């Protein structure tokens, strides 16, 4: 499984969880102790963001990572690799 697909999935799940909780990026940034720009980068799936930033965001959303078998990437996810 390509690491970019996995990071993209995580970013999408974080964005969806934030929106479902009714939080703005600024709200989440304050809860996580990060800047809004860092939240934007996390939600874009930036590979330059450290694991600690993802962990702080997940903690602020009362979530955690779970290791599960990977699902095959969708055509949409594969298309994103070539952008």
C-alpha positions as CSV (number, residue, x, y, z in Angstrom):
1,X,0.0,0.0,0.0
2,X,1.3,3.4,-1.0
3,X,2.1,5.7,2.0
4,X,0.5,8.6,0.2
5,X,-2.8,6.8,0.0
6,X,-2.7,6.0,3.7
7,X,-1.9,9.6,4.7
8,X,-4.6,10.9,2.3
9,X,-7.2,8.6,4.0
10,X,-6.2,9.8,7.5
11,X,-6.4,13.4,6.4
12,X,-9.9,12.8,5.0
13,X,-11.1,11.1,8.1
14,X,-9.7,13.9,10.3
15,X,-11.4,16.6,8.2
16,X,-14.7,14.6,8.3
17,X,-14.5,14.1,12.1
18,X,-13.8,17.9,12.6
19,X,-16.8,18.9,10.4
20,X,-19.1,16.3,12.1
21,X,-18.1,17.8,15.5
22,X,-19.0,21.3,14.2
23,X,-15.5,22.6,14.6
24,X,-13.7,25.1,12.4
25,X,-10.1,24.7,11.6
26,X,-9.3,27.5,14.0
27,X,-11.3,25.7,16.8
28,X,-9.4,22.5,16.2
29,X,-6.1,24.3,16.1
30,X,-6.8,25.8,19.5
31,X,-7.9,22.5,21.0
32,X,-4.8,20.7,19.6
33,X,-2.4,23.5,20.5
34,X,-1.4,24.0,16.8
35,X,-1.7,26.8,14.3
36,X,-4.5,26.9,11.8
37,X,-2.0,26.5,9.0
38,X,-0.8,23.2,10.6
39,X,-4.4,22.0,10.7
40,X,-4.8,22.9,7.0
41,X,-1.6,20.9,6.2
42,X,-2.9,17.9,8.3
43,X,-6.2,18.0,6.5
44,X,-4.4,18.1,3.1
45,X,-2.3,15.1,4.1
46,X,1.0,16.9,3.9
47,X,3.9,14.5,4.2
48,X,6.0,17.3,5.8
49,X,3.8,17.2,9.0
50,X,5.2,15.2,11.9
51,X,3.4,12.4,13.5
52,X,3.1,14.4,16.7
53,X,0.9,16.9,14.9
54,X,-1.4,14.2,13.7
55,X,-1.5,12.7,17.3
56,X,-2.3,16.1,18.8
57,X,-5.2,16.6,16.3
58,X,-6.5,13.1,16.9
59,X,-6.3,13.7,20.7
60,X,-8.2,17.0,20.3
61,X,-10.9,15.1,18.4
62,X,-11.0,12.4,21.1
63,X,-9.8,9.8,18.5
64,X,-6.9,7.4,18.2
65,X,-5.3,5.4,15.4
66,X,-6.0,1.8,14.9
67,X,-4.0,-0.6,12.8
68,X,-6.2,-2.6,10.5
69,X,-5.7,-4.4,7.2
70,X,-5.5,-2.0,4.3
71,X,-8.3,-1.9,1.8
72,X,-7.5,-1.6,-1.9
73,X,-7.2,2.1,-3.0
74,X,-10.2,3.5,-4.9
75,X,-9.8,4.9,-8.4
76,X,-10.2,8.4,-6.9
77,X,-7.3,7.8,-4.4
78,X,-5.1,6.5,-7.2
79,X,-5.9,9.5,-9.3
80,X,-4.8,11.7,-6.5
81,X,-1.3,10.2,-6.7
82,X,-0.7,11.6,-10.2
83,X,-1.7,15.2,-9.4
